[in-house]
Amino acid sequence: MRTLADPPRLIDDPELGQALRLTAGDHLSEQELARSAEVVARRISAITASAAYGTGAATGMLAGVGAKVALVLIIALGAGLGGVVLFLDQRAPTASATAAAETTTPDEPAQPKPGGVTVPEQSVVSSPSAVAGRNPTAPEEMKASRPTRPQAVEPSSSDLPAQLILYDEAKRAGGAGDYERALALLDQLEQRFARTMLQPEIDLSRVDWLARSGRDEEALTMVAKMVRDPAHQGKSAQLYRLSGDLWRRSGDCRRAREAYAQALSRGLPPVDAASARRAAGACRQP
Amino acid sequence: MGREILKLGSRCGDSPSGAMQPGDIPTESRGDLDIGALFAAHAPFLGRVIRRYTGSGPHVDDLLQETFIVAFKKRRDFEGRSSVETWLYGIAARLCWRHGRGLRRFDRLRKTLAGREIQHEAEPPGRSLERRDAVAAVHAVLKKLPNKQREVFVLYELEEREGNEIAALLEVPLGTVWTRLHQGRKTFTKLMRRHPPDGDSP
């Protein structure tokens, strides 16, 4: 069942719908699934048998541990032709025997990084430079410069495409280096759609463009709020790192080192962590 | 040994509701999942997404089988922080991306040696020509999408999952699902218009 907020599907599109419908109807056949089930059953049998034999736990296996591994396969058929039942009864060896004997080859690739929106991996603050004539204050003391959000409005089903188009336009402007326009488009987006579900993406883009356009104080204010926001929990390490870069650029090495330390404690990827450590060490008070 | 009931698609931390419902997957104990029952429950879905992520061919069966073998080997690593479906999907998706990377490296080598385009799409026999062309065209375009966009596109457009289901499956925020879908649809539409199934380019 589609929720109100879900956009219309391309499968209903007059131009592309036919090809998508044909593809959507393309399932693995019963025979293909049954074949795969058989192979899986055989390979699991081989693994468990090898584990028991390898550790001399055959006796224990035959005696039974109470862990009966039954591979029961029932293929649910959309066409209602009936079912295929494959039952393979194996007594599993003890957990410790299996763990000792099973090979632990790295057959599964590394876990992907959590979260979907990327904060720029490279620091947007390329070199530390004192901000002449300015005395940067801590983020908590700064006031936000962007307009406050209007009262919350429930999003309608037609809002999402418009939001995405506007956000897309902002990203194009930001990608072209027109940060003022990109930020103005984000303001527009937030004013028109107060409770947009794109808010986490908007926040990350905004702080990125503020930093790139040299609006360090505003960027630091945003980062201070974002690291306390559960929606950005997965990006807190990168956000603290950005904060460190911004403080370093402003010449406040104490705050920069504190921010880098926070970033490192939250788990930066190795390359970023090395870069953060170097930056913290290299920071020199003007 | 205690029995924990895992509802299909639900988080393992949820309290069992009592009587088993259709789709509930019994487990002998935490860390000893019933792979057979998991195969019955999830193989059709995983097989479809594997085919859509990697195209048709004998490798689809291999990747599907490998998903469950990996799940069996890693069954004690499943801590129940996500649903079983999310866990299995993650295994299948990573195998698909690794397969794609390996194939591209192999393709480059073969192209260098043979000096020609490599076709991997192996359509099962018995399909109508129109259907084969349409499905092949969609698969070819899907392969050109970045992995993250392809995932969301397939799950939303072809599997007809809801946005919040996809967000739970991929463990990303809902807004991320929509931005990836938006980009994926733009790219998909552009490429399909360039190479429509009937072979006539605009």
Contacts between the chains, C-beta under 8 A, distances in Angstrom:
chain1	res1	chain2	res2	distance
A	1	B	162	7.3
A	2	B	162	6.2
A	3	B	162	5.8
A	3	B	163	7.0
A	3	B	164	7.1
A	5	B	163	6.8
A	6	B	162	5.8
A	6	B	163	5.2
A	7	B	178	7.6
A	7	B	181	7.5
A	9	B	156	6.9
A	9	B	157	5.7
A	9	B	160	6.9
A	10	B	157	5.1
A	10	B	185	6.2
A	10	B	188	7.5
A	10	B	189	7.6
A	11	B	157	5.9
A	11	B	158	7.6
A	11	B	160	7.5
A	15	B	193	7.9
A	16	B	188	7.8
A	16	B	189	6.6
A	16	B	192	5.7
A	18	B	134	6.8
A	19	B	134	4.2
A	19	B	135	7.7
A	19	B	137	6.1
A	19	B	138	5.3
A	19	B	192	7.0
A	19	B	196	8.0
A	19	B	197	5.4
A	20	B	138	6.5
A	20	B	157	5.9
A	20	B	158	6.6
A	22	B	130	7.9
A	22	B	131	5.2
A	22	B	134	4.4
A	22	B	135	5.7
A	22	B	138	7.8
A	23	B	52	7.3
A	23	B	134	6.8
A	23	B	135	5.0
A	23	B	138	4.3
A	23	B	139	7.3
A	23	B	158	6.0
A	24	B	157	7.8
A	24	B	158	4.7
A	24	B	159	7.8
A	24	B	160	7.4
A	26	B	48	7.6
A	26	B	51	7.1
A	26	B	135	5.4
A	27	B	44	6.6
A	27	B	47	7.6
A	27	B	48	6.0
A	28	B	43	7.8
A	28	B	44	6.5
A	28	B	47	3.9
A	28	B	48	6.6
A	28	B	51	7.0
A	28	B	60	7.3
A	28	B	64	7.6
A	29	B	124	7.9
A	32	B	47	7.2
A	32	B	60	8.0
A	32	B	61	6.2
A	33	B	43	5.7
A	33	B	44	6.6
A	33	B	47	6.7
A	35	B	61	6.6
A	36	B	39	7.9
A	36	B	43	6.7
A	36	B	47	7.5
A	36	B	61	5.2
A	36	B	64	5.2
A	36	B	65	5.1
A	37	B	36	8.0
A	37	B	39	5.7
A	37	B	43	7.2
A	39	B	61	7.6
A	39	B	65	4.9
A	40	B	35	7.1
A	40	B	39	6.2
A	40	B	65	5.3
A	40	B	68	4.8
A	40	B	69	6.5
A	40	B	72	7.9
A	41	B	36	7.5
A	43	B	65	7.2
A	43	B	69	5.5
A	44	B	35	6.4
A	44	B	69	7.2
A	44	B	72	5.4
A	47	B	69	7.8
A	47	B	72	7.0
A	47	B	73	7.3
A	66	B	1	6.2
A	67	B	1	7.3
A	67	B	28	5.8
A	67	B	29	7.9
A	67	B	32	6.4
A	68	B	28	7.8
A	69	B	34	7.8
A	69	B	35	7.8
A	69	B	36	7.9
A	70	B	34	7.4
A	70	B	36	6.3
A	71	B	35	6.8
A	71	B	36	3.7
A	71	B	39	7.8
A	72	B	36	4.8
A	72	B	37	6.7
A	72	B	40	7.2
A	73	B	36	5.8
A	73	B	39	6.1
A	73	B	40	5.5
A	74	B	40	5.2
A	75	B	40	7.2
A	76	B	40	7.5
A	76	B	44	7.5
A	88	B	36	7.7
A	92	B	32	7.8
A	95	B	32	7.7
A	95	B	76	7.8
A	99	B	76	7.4
A	102	B	73	6.3
A	104	B	73	7.7
A	107	B	66	7.4
A	107	B	69	7.8
A	107	B	70	5.7
A	107	B	73	7.2
A	108	B	70	5.1
A	108	B	74	6.7
A	108	B	91	6.2
A	108	B	94	6.2
A	108	B	95	7.5
A	109	B	94	4.3
A	109	B	95	7.3
A	109	B	97	7.0
A	109	B	98	4.8
A	110	B	94	7.9
A	111	B	90	7.7
A	111	B	94	7.8
A	112	B	94	7.2
A	114	B	171	6.6
A	115	B	172	6.5
A	115	B	173	7.6
A	115	B	176	7.6
A	116	B	148	7.0
A	116	B	170	7.4
A	116	B	172	3.8
A	116	B	173	6.5
A	116	B	176	3.2
A	116	B	177	7.7
A	116	B	179	7.9
A	116	B	180	6.8
A	117	B	173	7.6
A	117	B	175	7.8
A	117	B	176	5.7
A	117	B	179	7.6
A	160	B	178	6.2
A	164	B	178	6.2
A	164	B	179	6.8
A	164	B	182	4.3
A	167	B	179	7.0
A	168	B	182	6.8
A	196	B	175	7.6
A	197	B	173	7.8
A	197	B	174	5.2
A	197	B	175	4.6
A	197	B	178	6.8
A	198	B	175	4.4
A	198	B	178	6.8
A	198	B	179	6.8
A	199	B	175	6.8
A	200	B	173	5.4
A	200	B	175	5.5
A	200	B	176	7.6
A	201	B	175	5.2
A	201	B	176	6.8
A	201	B	179	5.8
A	231	B	173	6.9
